[in-house]
């Protein structure tokens, strides 16, 4: 379920059926709330904030555990097969073709977007942060080498962007 509560009292205002396990943190924008679902549903779903009514959904190949992010008219998220999606916020149509990483997955890690760039941290085989153009999904940091971790790469947190810096937590176990 997706729940809307009164902030002051904690009283339930509405709850909406997700159809699968809730997998991501929600994103609220323009009177809507978007949330990812897990298996077997594997969707980004958008609900009306005032009523909890399902407005639209987008089918991904794998669970959508990555919290969605937004900049301008585009909602971004990652799925567990390492795919980054960019969808038009009003109708969830693709803003650009899905970007497939070389073998990561997003799990609960969100993608961050700031000043026209998208920052993502796929796990496992990719082993490096990605920077893409937010408008077209073109890789900006193709020369960035993987981190030299000798063990399996694990991600712990989502990237955070401020000024000309990107911060994230992760590494090897």
Secondary structure as GFF3:
##gff-version 3
##sequence-region A 1 173
A	DSSP	beta_strand	2	5	.	.	.	ID=ss1
A	DSSP	beta_strand	12	16	.	.	.	ID=ss2
A	DSSP	beta_strand	27	29	.	.	.	ID=ss3
A	DSSP	beta_strand	32	36	.	.	.	ID=ss4
A	DSSP	beta_strand	43	48	.	.	.	ID=ss5
A	DSSP	beta_strand	54	59	.	.	.	ID=ss6
A	DSSP	beta_strand	69	71	.	.	.	ID=ss7
A	DSSP	beta_strand	74	78	.	.	.	ID=ss8
A	DSSP	beta_strand	83	88	.	.	.	ID=ss9
A	DSSP	beta_strand	94	100	.	.	.	ID=ss10
A	DSSP	beta_strand	112	114	.	.	.	ID=ss11
A	DSSP	beta_strand	117	120	.	.	.	ID=ss12
A	DSSP	beta_strand	130	133	.	.	.	ID=ss13
A	DSSP	beta_strand	153	155	.	.	.	ID=ss14
A	DSSP	beta_strand	160	162	.	.	.	ID=ss15
A	DSSP	beta_strand	165	167	.	.	.	ID=ss16
A	DSSP	beta_strand	170	172	.	.	.	ID=ss17
###
